[in-house]
Amino acid sequence: MNTISLEARKRMIAENLPMVDDSSVIEQIEIILKNFTPSVKRFTIEELEERALKSEKAIKKGQLYTINEVRNKLGL
């Protein structure tokens, strides 16, 4: 199968997905995608708020780096 037909098939799935009204079908799709896509850490609202507060405190303490310092540290 070539890349073009694969892309076309993915577009067709994406276009038809909004018409699916059966939650069990959506659950099956989620399971399949979970098995074939890299896992991404999902944060709760509380975790995001905690991270933001921690970052704000660090900024107030001057615990930050310029973009150039980050690039130098990463060797970019």
C-alpha positions, 0 to 999 in steps of 0.5 A, spaced: 500 500 500 502 506 498 502 512 502 497 516 498 492 511 499 494 510 506 493 518 507 486 518 503 484 512 508 485 516 514 482 522 511 476 518 510 476 515 517 476 522 520 471 525 515 466 519 517 468 519 525 463 525 527 457 520 524 459 515 529 453 515 535 455 508 538 460 509 544 462 502 544 465 503 537 468 509 539 471 505 545 474 500 540 477 506 536 480 508 542 483 502 544 486 501 537 489 507 537 492 507 544 495 500 542 498 503 535 500 511 538 505 513 543 503 514 549 502 521 551 502 524 559 495 527 560 495 532 566 488 533 570 486 540 571 489 540 578 496 538 575 496 543 570 494 548 576 500 546 580 505 546 575 503 553 573 503 555 580 510 552 581 513 555 575 510 562 577 514 561 584 520 559 580 520 565 576 519 570 582 525 567 585 529 568 578 530 561 577 529 561 569 534 561 563 534 565 557 533 562 550 540 562 549 542 559 555 537 553 554 540 553 547 547 553 549 546 547 554 542 543 549 548 545 544 544 548 539 
